Amino acid sequence: MSTVTSPTEAEQIERANASGKTPVVFIHGLWLLPSSWDRWAQVFEEAGYTALTPGWPDDPETVAEAKAHPEVFAGKTVGQVADHFSDVIGQLEKKPAVMGHSFGGLLTQIVAGRGLSAASVAIDPAPFRGVLPLPISALRVATAVLHNPLNWNRAVPLTYDQFRYGFANAVSEDEAKELYESFSVPTSGAPLFQAATANLNPWTEAKVDTKNAKRGPLLITSGTKDHTVPPAIAKASYKKQQKNEGVTEFVSFPNRGHALVIDNGWRDVANTALAFVQRFVK
């Protein structure tokens, strides 16, 4: 597995540092690529920030390439990916705002807990150690990976039916099919095993320093129809983060599923995230 900054990431870092503007780092979750943030990046650029969309280590550039070579995703762990994003952020001359979706939301909180973020937005974030709710719908989605222990070291795709249930349950059938074809890629199985066992493993990498005074302001969001990260999980994460002395807020998006960052209502979520960042980072 590559642990170095990719040429695309190096270019984004150089551009951000040369701009003099505050960077915003976007972190994608499982079954998606950095390109899932392209429209968000444009919104933040137009608002005066400079956007970076780093990948997980070895991420392909395109969905087509990802589907043709799924093996590149295998074996990525939460700790390895968190360290990669920390390294990217460490090369920025200004402390960035950071936001992530799903496991990207967990990674966002890990990065913020390391004191690396000026403001953070965790969108329907995957759970970390200490977050106890485990709704049936979340188990059903995770079973796509967890049903076979060998998937720890594999890249695992979602079938359309699995994607429809886990991501696109709150949109039309036609939109669900379009989202599946346009965005869904295989993913590393390891993070789901790590999240599933986090409360049993004191040494888990799926943990967040919620008490670090340098965490900065944090917004956690939840889609009320999210099957992958149901509201109970997001709210439990929020309650854990409320113990931090920094600003911690929660926003609920009615009738939205896990695809809320890429579906037809993505702009509402992006505007909410932008408004939060603008309150704290210029």
MIDORO-585333 format. One line per 4 residues: number of its first residue (from 1); their letters; for each residue x negated, y, z of N, C-alpha, C, O. Coordinates in steps of 0.1 Angstrom, whole numbers, plus 2048, in hexadecimal, padded with zeros to 3 digits. Last residue first. Example, Ala and Ser with C-alpha at 12.3 -4.5 7.8 and 13.67 -1.06 7.14 Angstrom:
BEGIN
2	SA	780/7EA/847/777/7F5/847/77F/800/84F/77A/80B/850 ~ 77C/7C7/84E/785/7D3/84E/77C/7DF/84E/772/7DF/855
//
This chain:
BEGIN
282	KVFR	87D/93F/851/87E/949/846/874/946/83B/874/94C/831 ~ 88F/92C/867/883/92D/85F/885/935/853/88E/933/84B ~ 8A7/92E/874/89B/92C/87C/88E/92E/874/884/931/87A ~ 8BC/931/863/8BD/937/870/8B0/937/878/8AE/940/881
278	QVFA	8B6/921/84D/8B4/930/84C/8B5/937/85A/8B0/942/85B ~ 8BE/908/856/8AF/90B/855/8AD/91A/854/8A4/91F/85B ~ 8DA/90B/855/8D3/908/862/8C4/90C/861/8BF/912/86A ~ 8DE/90F/83A/8E2/919/843/8DB/917/851/8D7/921/858
274	LATN	8D5/8F7/82F/8CE/903/82C/8D1/90E/836/8C8/915/83B ~ 8E8/8E5/839/8DA/8E3/83D/8D2/8F0/83A/8CA/8F4/843 ~ 8FF/8F0/82B/8FE/8EF/83A/8F0/8EE/83F/8EC/8F4/849 ~ 8F7/8EC/811/8F9/8F9/816/8F9/8FA/825/8F4/903/82B
270	AVDR	8F6/8D0/810/8EA/8D7/80E/8EC/8E6/813/8E2/8EB/819 ~ 911/8CA/813/907/8C5/81D/8FA/8CD/81C/8F5/8D1/826 ~ 91C/8D5/7FD/921/8D9/80A/917/8D6/815/914/8DD/81E ~ 90F/8C7/7E8/90C/8D5/7EA/910/8DA/7F8/90A/8E3/7FE
266	WGND	919/8AD/7E7/90B/8AF/7ED/909/8BE/7F0/901/8C1/7FA ~ 930/8A3/7DE/931/8AD/7E8/924/8B1/7EE/923/8B6/7F9 ~ 92B/88F/7CC/930/89B/7C7/931/8A6/7D1/932/8B2/7CD ~ 90C/881/7DB/919/880/7D4/91F/88E/7D0/917/898/7D2
262	IVLA	8F5/883/7E9/8F4/882/7DA/901/882/7D3/902/882/7C7 ~ 8FA/885/804/8EF/88E/7FE/8EE/88D/7EF/8E7/895/7E9 ~ 90E/872/809/911/881/80A/906/88A/805/909/895/802 ~ 90F/857/80A/90A/85D/7FE/90B/86C/7FE/90A/873/7F3
258	HGRN	91D/84F/820/90E/850/821/908/856/815/8FC/85B/816 ~ 93A/864/81F/933/858/821/924/85A/821/91F/866/822 ~ 953/87A/82D/947/878/825/940/86B/829/93F/868/835 ~ 968/884/83C/96B/87B/830/95F/87A/827/960/879/81B
254	PFSV	958/8A0/84A/964/897/849/964/890/83B/961/896/831 ~ 93A/8A2/859/940/8A5/84C/94C/89B/84A/94A/88F/848 ~ 92E/8B2/876/936/8A7/870/93C/8AB/863/942/8B5/862 ~ 911/8BC/886/91B/8BF/87C/921/8B3/876/91A/8A9/872
250	FETV	8FF/8C7/8A2/906/8BC/89B/911/8C1/892/919/8C9/896 ~ 8DF/8D2/8AF/8ED/8D4/8AB/8F2/8C8/8A3/8EA/8C0/89E ~ 8C9/8E0/8C5/8CD/8D3/8BF/8DC/8D4/8BC/8E4/8D7/8C5 ~ 8AD/8F3/8CD/8BB/8F3/8C8/8BE/8E6/8C1/8B6/8E1/8B9
246	GENK	898/8E4/8E7/89B/8EC/8DB/8AA/8EB/8D7/8B1/8E4/8DD ~ 895/8D3/8FC/898/8E1/8FF/89B/8E9/8F3/89F/8F5/8F5 ~ 8A6/8B3/8F8/89B/8BC/8F5/89F/8CB/8F8/8AB/8CE/8F7 ~ 8BE/8A6/8FC/8B5/8A8/908/8A9/8B1/905/8A2/8B5/90E
242	QQKK	8C9/8A3/8E4/8CE/8AF/8EC/8C5/8B1/8F8/8C5/8BC/8FE ~ 8C1/88B/8DA/8B9/897/8D6/8BD/8A3/8DE/8B5/8AD/8DF ~ 8D5/87A/8E3/8C7/878/8E7/8BF/885/8E5/8B7/889/8EE ~ 8EB/884/8D6/8EB/885/8E4/8DC/883/8EA/8D9/889/8F4
238	YSAK	8E3/87E/8BB/8E5/88C/8BF/8E4/88D/8CF/8DE/896/8D4 ~ 8E5/863/8BC/8D8/869/8B9/8D8/877/8BE/8CF/87C/8C4 ~ 900/860/8C0/8F7/85B/8CA/8E9/861/8C8/8E3/864/8D2 ~ 909/86B/8A7/90D/872/8B4/904/86D/8BF/900/875/8C8
234	AIAP	900/857/896/8FB/865/894/8FE/86D/8A1/8F5/874/8A6 ~ 90F/841/89F/900/841/89F/8FB/84F/89F/8F2/852/8A7 ~ 92A/849/89B/925/845/8A8/916/845/8A9/911/848/8B4 ~ 92C/84D/87F/92B/859/888/926/855/896/91F/85D/89C
230	PVTH	916/835/86E/923/83A/873/922/845/87D/917/846/883 ~ 904/830/856/901/837/863/90E/83D/868/910/849/866 ~ 914/821/844/906/81D/847/901/823/854/8FB/81C/85D ~ 92D/82D/841/92C/81F/846/91E/81B/84A/91C/813/853
226	DKTG	93B/84C/846/92E/845/844/92F/837/84A/931/835/856 ~ 950/85C/84A/953/84F/844/946/848/840/947/83E/839 ~ 946/874/854/94F/86C/85D/953/85E/857/958/856/85E ~ 924/87A/855/92F/878/84C/939/86F/853/936/864/858
222	STIL	910/88F/869/917/882/868/923/883/85E/92B/88C/85F ~ 8F1/89E/873/8FE/89E/86C/903/890/86B/8FC/886/86D ~ 8DD/8B2/888/8E1/8A5/884/8EF/8A5/87E/8F8/8AB/883 ~ 8C4/8CA/889/8D2/8C8/886/8D4/8B9/882/8CC/8B4/87A
218	LPGR	8AD/8D9/89F/8B1/8CD/898/8C0/8CD/896/8C8/8CF/89F ~ 891/8EE/8A6/89F/8EC/8A4/8A2/8E0/89B/89B/8DD/892 ~ 874/8DD/8B5/87A/8E7/8AD/889/8E4/8AC/88E/8DA/8B1 ~ 861/8CE/8C4/869/8C8/8B9/86F/8D2/8B0/871/8CF/8A4
214	KANK	851/8D6/8D8/84E/8DB/8CB/856/8D5/8C0/853/8D7/8B4 ~ 859/8C7/8EE/85D/8D5/8EE/85A/8DC/8E0/860/8E6/8DD ~ 864/8A6/8EB/859/8B0/8E7/85E/8BE/8E6/867/8C0/8DE ~ 878/894/8EE/875/89E/8F9/86A/8A8/8F6/868/8B2/8FE
210	TDVK	87A/881/8DC/885/88A/8DC/882/896/8E6/88A/8A0/8E7 ~ 868/870/8C8/865/878/8D4/86F/883/8D4/86D/88D/8CE ~ 876/851/8BD/875/860/8BB/871/866/8C8/877/863/8D3 ~ 870/832/8AB/872/83A/8B7/86F/849/8B5/868/84C/8AC
206	AETW	868/81B/89C/875/822/89A/879/829/8A7/883/827/8AD ~ 853/80C/8A4/850/818/89C/85C/821/89A/85B/82D/897 ~ 854/7FD/8C4/859/7FF/8B7/854/80C/8B1/852/816/8B8 ~ 84D/7F4/8DD/842/7F9/8D4/847/7FC/8C6/83F/7FE/8BD
202	PNLN	863/7E9/8E9/85D/7F6/8EE/853/7FC/8E6/850/808/8E7 ~ 87D/7DB/8DA/86F/7DC/8D8/869/7E9/8DD/86B/7F3/8D6 ~ 898/7DD/8DA/892/7D1/8E0/883/7D1/8E1/87D/7C9/8E7 ~ 89F/7F2/8CC/8A3/7F3/8DA/89E/7E6/8E1/89F/7E5/8EE
198	ATAA	897/7EB/8B2/891/7F6/8B9/893/7F6/8C8/88A/7F9/8D0 ~ 8A1/7D9/8A0/89B/7D3/8AC/895/7DE/8B5/88E/7DB/8BF ~ 8AB/7E7/88B/8B4/7DE/891/8AE/7D9/89F/8B6/7D5/8A8 ~ 895/7F6/882/8A0/7FD/889/8A9/7F3/891/8AE/7F7/89B
194	QFLP	886/7E1/877/880/7E9/882/88C/7F1/88A/88B/7F1/896 ~ 896/7D8/863/893/7CF/86E/88E/7D7/87A/891/7D4/886 ~ 895/7EF/854/8A2/7EB/859/8A0/7E1/864/8A7/7E1/86E ~ 87A/7F1/84C/880/7FB/855/88D/7F7/85B/890/7FA/866
190	AGST	876/7D9/83B/870/7DB/848/877/7E5/851/87A/7E2/85C ~ 87E/7DA/820/887/7D4/82A/882/7D7/839/88B/7D6/842 ~ 87D/7F5/80A/876/7EC/813/880/7E7/81D/888/7EE/823 ~ 894/7F3/7EE/88E/7FA/7F9/886/7F0/801/888/7E4/800
186	PVSF	89F/7FB/7CC/89C/7F2/7D7/895/7FA/7E2/890/805/7E0 ~ 8B7/817/7C6/8AA/80F/7C3/8A8/805/7CE/8AE/806/7D8 ~ 8CF/82C/7B9/8CC/821/7C2/8C0/819/7BD/8BF/815/7B1 ~ 8D5/841/7A6/8CD/844/7B2/8C8/837/7B9/8BD/837/7BF
182	SEYL	8E4/83B/790/8DB/847/78F/8D1/847/79B/8C6/84D/799 ~ 8F4/825/796/8EB/824/78A/8E1/82F/78B/8D5/82D/786 ~ 902/82F/7AC/8FA/823/7AD/8F0/822/7A2/8E4/81F/7A4 ~ 90F/845/7A2/905/847/7AC/8FC/83B/7AD/8F0/83C/7AF
178	EKAE	921/838/790/917/842/78B/90C/844/795/900/844/791 ~ 930/82A/7A2/928/823/798/91E/82C/792/912/827/790 ~ 93C/83E/7B1/934/835/7B7/92B/82D/7AD/91F/82B/7B0 ~ 94C/84B/79D/940/852/7A3/937/848/7AA/92A/84A/7A9
174	DESV	95F/837/799/956/83C/78E/94A/843/793/93F/841/78E ~ 96B/834/7B2/963/829/7AC/95A/82E/7A1/94F/829/7A0 ~ 965/852/7C7/96C/84A/7BD/964/83E/7B8/958/83E/7B9 ~ 958/851/7E9/95A/857/7DC/962/84D/7D2/965/842/7D6
170	ANAF	953/843/800/95B/84F/801/95D/857/7F4/962/862/7F4 ~ 940/82F/7FC/94E/82B/7FF/958/837/7FF/964/835/7FF ~ 925/82F/7F5/92F/836/7EC/93D/832/7EF/946/832/7E6 ~ 915/820/808/912/82E/804/91E/835/7FE/921/840/802
166	GYRF	91F/807/80E/916/80D/817/914/81C/814/911/824/81D ~ 931/7FF/7FA/936/7FF/808/92C/808/810/931/80F/819 ~ 922/803/7E3/930/809/7E4/934/80A/7F2/93A/814/7F6 ~ 90C/7F3/7E8/90B/802/7E7/918/809/7E9/919/813/7EF
162	QDYT	918/7DA/7E7/912/7DE/7F3/910/7EE/7F3/912/7F4/7FE ~ 921/7DA/7CC/92B/7D9/7D7/925/7DD/7E4/92C/7E4/7EC ~ 908/7DB/7BF/911/7E6/7BE/91C/7E6/7C9/91F/7F0/7CF ~ 8EE/7D1/7D5/8F7/7CE/7CA/901/7DA/7CA/901/7E3/7D3
158	LPVA	8CF/7DF/7DD/8DD/7DE/7E1/8E4/7DA/7D4/8E2/7DF/7C9 ~ 8AE/7CF/7E1/8B8/7D8/7DA/8C6/7D6/7E0/8C8/7CC/7E7 ~ 891/7CE/7F3/89F/7C8/7F3/8A8/7D3/7EC/8A9/7DE/7F1 ~ 871/7C1/7F5/879/7CC/7F1/887/7C7/7EE/889/7BD/7E7
154	RNWN	864/7B0/813/869/7B1/805/86F/7BF/802/872/7C7/80B ~ 85E/7AB/82D/853/7AE/824/857/7AE/815/84F/7AD/80C ~ 877/7A6/838/86E/7B0/83E/863/7B4/834/860/7C0/833 ~ 884/791/82B/886/79E/825/87D/7A9/82C/87C/7B4/826
150	LPNH	882/77B/83B/878/77D/831/879/78B/82A/86F/78F/824 ~ 89A/77A/849/88E/780/84F/883/782/846/87A/78B/848 ~ 8B8/783/83C/8AD/77B/839/8A0/781/83F/89C/78B/83A ~ 8CA/796/844/8CF/788/843/8C4/77E/841/8C5/772/843
146	LVAT	8C1/7B0/842/8BE/7A8/84F/8C3/79A/84E/8BF/792/857 ~ 8CA/7BB/82A/8BC/7B9/82C/8BA/7AE/837/8B2/7A5/836 ~ 8E5/7BC/82C/8E0/7BA/81F/8D1/7B7/81F/8CB/7B0/816 ~ 8EB/7C3/846/8EA/7B4/843/8E4/7B2/835/8DF/7A7/832
142	AVRL	8EF/7DE/847/8E1/7D9/84A/8E0/7CA/846/8D4/7C6/843 ~ 90B/7DE/842/901/7E4/838/8F3/7DE/83A/8ED/7DA/830 ~ 914/7D2/859/917/7CC/84C/90E/7D2/841/909/7CA/839 ~ 90B/7E3/86D/906/7D6/86C/908/7CF/85F/900/7C9/859
138	ASIP	91B/7F9/867/90D/7FA/866/906/7ED/865/8FD/7EB/85D ~ 935/7EF/86D/932/7F3/85F/923/7F4/85D/91E/7F0/852 ~ 933/7EA/889/934/7DF/880/930/7E3/871/92A/7DB/86B ~ 91B/7FF/89B/928/7FC/895/928/7F1/88A/91E/7EE/884
134	LPLV	90A/802/8B4/907/7FA/8A8/915/7F6/8A2/919/7EA/8A3 ~ 8FC/81A/8CB/907/815/8C3/903/80D/8B6/8F9/810/8B0 ~ 8E2/822/8D5/8E7/815/8D8/8F3/811/8CF/8F4/805/8CD ~ 8C3/82F/8D3/8D0/831/8CD/8D7/824/8CD/8D3/81B/8C6
130	GRFP	8AB/826/8DC/8B3/82D/8E5/8C1/830/8E0/8C9/834/8E8 ~ 899/829/8BE/89A/823/8CB/8A1/82B/8D5/89E/837/8D7 ~ 8B0/837/8A4/8A3/834/8AA/8A4/82E/8B8/8AF/82C/8BD ~ 8C4/833/886/8C2/834/895/8B3/831/899/8AC/82B/892
126	APDI	8C5/84A/86A/8C4/83C/870/8C0/83D/87E/8BA/847/883 ~ 8DA/867/867/8CD/861/869/8CE/853/86F/8D7/850/877 ~ 8E9/87B/858/8ED/86E/85A/8E1/864/85D/8DF/85B/855 ~ 8CE/88F/855/8DB/88D/84F/8DF/87E/850/8D8/875/84A
122	AVSA	8BD/8A5/867/8BE/897/866/8CC/893/861/8D6/894/869 ~ 8A9/8C0/864/8B7/8BC/861/8B7/8AD/85F/8B0/8A8/855 ~ 895/8D7/876/897/8CA/870/8A6/8C7/86E/8AE/8CC/876 ~ 87A/8EE/877/888/8EC/878/88B/8DF/871/885/8DC/867
118	ASLG	85F/8EA/876/864/8F7/87B/873/8F6/87E/878/8FE/887 ~ 84D/8CC/880/858/8D3/878/85C/8E0/87F/85D/8E1/88B ~ 83C/8BF/88F/837/8C2/882/841/8CA/87A/83E/8CF/86F ~ 83E/8B1/8A8/83C/8C0/8A8/838/8C5/89A/831/8D0/89A
114	RGAV	846/898/8A8/838/89A/8A8/834/8A9/8A8/828/8AC/8A8 ~ 861/89B/8A5/85C/897/8B2/84D/898/8B4/848/898/8BF ~ 862/89F/88A/865/8AA/892/860/8A7/8A1/85B/8B0/8A7 ~ 85C/885/881/853/890/87E/855/89C/887/84B/8A2/88C
110	IQTL	873/878/88B/865/874/890/85B/87F/88D/853/882/896 ~ 887/885/87D/886/887/88C/879/882/891/874/888/89B ~ 880/87C/863/880/88B/866/87F/88D/875/878/896/87A ~ 885/861/866/877/866/864/876/875/867/86C/879/86C
106	LGGF	8A1/862/868/899/85D/873/88B/862/872/885/866/87C ~ 8A6/86C/84F/8AA/874/85A/8A3/86F/867/8A0/877/870 ~ 89D/858/83F/896/864/83E/89A/86E/84A/892/876/84E ~ 8B1/846/844/8A4/843/84B/89B/84F/849/891/851/851
102	SHGM	8C6/861/83F/8C6/852/843/8B9/84F/84A/8B6/855/854 ~ 8B2/87B/833/8BF/874/833/8BD/866/836/8B4/85F/831 ~ 8A2/899/83F/8A2/88C/83A/8B0/885/83B/8B8/88A/843 ~ 88D/8B6/840/89A/8B0/841/89A/8A2/83A/893/8A0/830
98	VAPK	87A/8D0/84F/87A/8C2/84A/889/8BD/84B/890/8BF/855 ~ 868/8ED/84A/874/8E7/84E/874/8D9/848/86F/8D7/83D ~ 844/8EE/851/850/8ED/848/85C/8EB/850/85C/8E6/85C ~ 82A/904/858/832/8F9/85D/840/8F9/856/846/904/855
94	KELQ	813/90A/83E/81E/90F/846/826/903/84B/828/8FA/844 ~ 801/8FB/830/7FC/906/838/806/90C/841/803/913/84B ~ 801/8D7/82F/808/8E4/82C/802/8EF/835/7FF/8ED/841 ~ 7F6/8C0/837/7EF/8C7/82D/7F6/8D4/829/7F0/8DC/821
90	GIVD	809/8B5/849/7FC/8BA/84E/7F4/8C2/844/7EB/8C9/848 ~ 81C/8AB/838/81F/8B7/83F/812/8BE/845/811/8CA/845 ~ 80E/893/830/812/89D/826/814/8AB/82D/80F/8B5/828 ~ 80C/887/849/800/88B/842/803/895/837/7FB/89F/836
86	SFHD	826/882/84F/81F/88B/858/812/88F/851/80E/89B/853 ~ 82C/870/83B/832/87D/83A/82B/887/844/82A/893/841 ~ 81C/85B/844/81A/860/837/820/86E/836/81A/877/831 ~ 827/855/85D/819/85A/85C/816/860/84F/80F/86A/84E
82	AVQG	840/84B/854/83F/857/85D/831/85D/85C/830/869/85C ~ 837/834/847/83E/83E/83F/83D/84C/847/83B/856/842 ~ 82D/825/85C/824/828/850/82A/834/849/823/83D/844 ~ 843/822/86D/837/829/871/82E/82D/866/829/838/866
78	VTKG	855/813/85D/859/821/862/84C/829/866/84B/834/862 ~ 844/803/841/84A/803/84F/84D/812/853/848/81B/84D ~ 846/7F1/823/845/7FE/829/84C/7FF/837/857/7FB/838 ~ 84A/7D9/817/841/7D9/822/83F/7E7/828/837/7E8/832
74	AFVE	851/7E2/7F5/850/7D8/7FF/846/7DB/80A/83B/7E1/807 ~ 851/7F2/7DF/858/7F7/7EB/855/7EE/7F7/857/7F2/803 ~ 846/7E5/7CA/83F/7F0/7CF/845/7F5/7DD/83E/7FC/7E4 ~ 858/7D3/7BF/84F/7CE/7C9/847/7D9/7D0/841/7D7/7DB
70	PHAK	868/7DD/7AB/86D/7DE/7B9/862/7DB/7C3/863/7DF/7CF ~ 865/7E8/78F/85A/7E4/798/85E/7E5/7A7/858/7ED/7AE ~ 87D/7EF/784/874/7E7/77C/869/7E1/785/864/7D6/782 ~ 888/801/795/88F/7F5/793/887/7EA/78B/888/7DE/78D
66	AEAV	875/815/794/877/80F/7A0/87E/801/79E/87B/7F7/7A5 ~ 878/81E/779/86B/818/77D/86D/810/78A/867/805/78C ~ 892/829/77C/88F/81E/772/882/816/776/882/80A/776 ~ 88E/83D/78E/897/832/792/894/826/789/894/81B/78D
62	TEPD	86C/849/790/879/849/78A/881/83D/78F/87B/833/793 ~ 854/847/79D/858/854/799/867/854/795/86E/85E/797 ~ 851/832/7BA/851/834/7AC/856/842/7A9/85D/848/7B1 ~ 83F/835/7D8/84B/836/7D2/849/838/7C3/841/840/7BF
58	DPWG	827/832/7E8/829/82A/7DB/836/82B/7D5/839/823/7CC ~ 836/83D/806/82A/838/7FF/82D/82F/7F3/835/825/7F5 ~ 852/851/7FE/84C/847/806/83F/842/7FF/83F/844/7F3 ~ 84C/872/7EF/851/865/7F0/84C/85D/7FC/843/861/803
54	PTLA	855/895/7F4/84B/88A/7F4/852/87C/7F4/85E/87B/7F8 ~ 85F/8AF/7E9/866/8A2/7EA/85D/897/7E9/85C/88F/7E0 ~ 860/8D0/7F4/858/8C5/7F1/860/8B8/7F3/868/8B7/7FC ~ 867/8F2/7EB/86C/8E5/7EE/861/8DA/7EB/85B/8DB/7E0
50	TYGA	866/911/7FA/85F/908/7F0/862/8FA/7F4/85E/8F6/7FF ~ 881/929/7FC/877/920/802/870/919/7F6/873/91A/7EB ~ 894/939/7F1/888/93F/7F5/87E/936/7FB/873/93B/800 ~ 8AB/92F/7E6/8AC/936/7F3/89F/93C/7F8/89F/942/803
46	EEFV	8A2/920/7D1/8A9/92C/7CE/8AB/935/7DB/8AD/941/7DA ~ 897/90B/7E0/88E/913/7D8/895/921/7D5/88F/92B/7D7 ~ 8AF/8FF/7E9/8A6/905/7F3/89B/90E/7EC/897/918/7F2 ~ 8BA/8F6/7D1/8C2/8FF/7DA/8B8/906/7E3/8B9/913/7E5
42	QAWR	8A6/8E5/7C7/8A9/8F1/7C0/8B0/8FB/7C8/8AE/907/7C8 ~ 8A8/8D1/7DA/89B/8D8/7D9/89E/8E5/7D2/898/8F0/7D5 ~ 8C1/8C6/7D5/8BE/8CD/7E1/8B2/8D6/7E0/8B2/8E1/7E5 ~ 8BB/8BA/7BC/8C5/8C5/7BD/8C3/8CD/7CA/8C5/8D9/7CA
38	DWSS	8A8/8A6/7C5/8A5/8B0/7BB/8AE/8BC/7BB/8AA/8C7/7BB ~ 8AA/891/7D6/8AA/89E/7DC/8A9/8A9/7D1/8A8/8B5/7D5 ~ 8A7/87A/7C8/8B4/87C/7CD/8B5/88A/7D3/8C1/88E/7D6 ~ 88C/878/7C3/894/87F/7B9/8A2/881/7BE/8AA/889/7B8
34	PLLW	882/867/7D6/881/875/7D8/88A/87D/7CF/88E/888/7D2 ~ 89B/84C/7D7/88E/851/7D4/88D/860/7D7/898/866/7D9 ~ 8AC/833/7EB/8AB/83F/7E3/89D/843/7E0/893/83D/7E6 ~ 8AB/81E/7FD/8B3/81C/7F1/8B4/828/7E8/8BC/829/7DF
30	LGHI	8A7/832/81B/8A6/825/814/8AF/825/808/8BA/82C/807 ~ 8A1/855/817/8A3/849/81E/8A2/83D/816/89D/83D/80B ~ 88A/871/812/895/869/80F/896/85C/817/88C/859/81E ~ 884/891/81E/880/883/820/88C/87A/81C/897/87B/823
26	FVVP	876/8B0/815/882/8A7/815/87D/899/815/874/895/80F ~ 86A/8CD/823/867/8C0/81F/873/8B7/820/879/8B6/82B ~ 865/8EE/81A/86F/8E5/81F/86C/8D7/81A/86B/8D5/80E ~ 84E/909/822/852/8FC/81C/85E/8F5/822/860/8F7/82E
22	TKGS	850/92B/81E/852/921/827/855/914/820/85F/914/818 ~ 837/938/806/845/937/80B/845/92B/816/83C/923/816 ~ 81F/939/7FA/820/941/806/82E/940/80C/831/946/816 ~ 818/92A/7E3/824/933/7E3/825/93C/7EE/82A/947/7ED
18	ANAR	803/919/7E9/800/925/7E1/80C/92F/7E1/80A/93B/7DF ~ 810/905/7F8/806/90E/7FE/803/91A/7F6/800/925/7FC ~ 820/8FA/7E3/826/900/7EF/81C/909/7F6/820/914/7FA ~ 80D/8F1/7D1/817/8FB/7CD/81D/902/7D9/81E/90E/7D9
14	EIQE	800/8DD/7E1/7F9/8E9/7DB/802/8F4/7D7/7FF/900/7DA ~ 816/8CC/7E5/80F/8D2/7F0/808/8DF/7EC/808/8E9/7F2 ~ 81C/8C4/7CA/826/8CB/7D2/820/8D2/7DE/823/8DD/7E1 ~ 804/8B7/7C4/808/8C2/7BC/812/8CA/7C4/811/8D7/7C4
10	AETP	805/8A2/7D7/7FA/8AB/7D7/7FD/8B8/7D0/7FA/8C3/7D4 ~ 81B/894/7CD/81C/89A/7DA/811/8A5/7DC/813/8AF/7E1 ~ 811/88B/7B4/81D/894/7B5/81E/89B/7C2/821/8A7/7C2 ~ 7FC/87B/7BD/7F9/887/7B5/805/891/7B5/803/89D/7B5
6	STVT	800/872/7E0/801/86F/7D1/7FF/87C/7C9/7FF/887/7CF ~ 7EB/86D/7FB/7F4/876/7F4/7F5/873/7E5/7EA/873/7DF ~ 7E7/84B/805/7E2/858/801/7ED/860/7FB/7F7/85B/7F6 ~ 7ED/831/809/7F0/83A/815/7EB/848/811/7EC/851/81A
2	SM	7FB/816/7F7/7F4/823/7F7/7F7/82B/803/803/82C/806 ~ 7F8/7F4/800/800/800/800/7F7/80C/800/7EE/80E/808
//
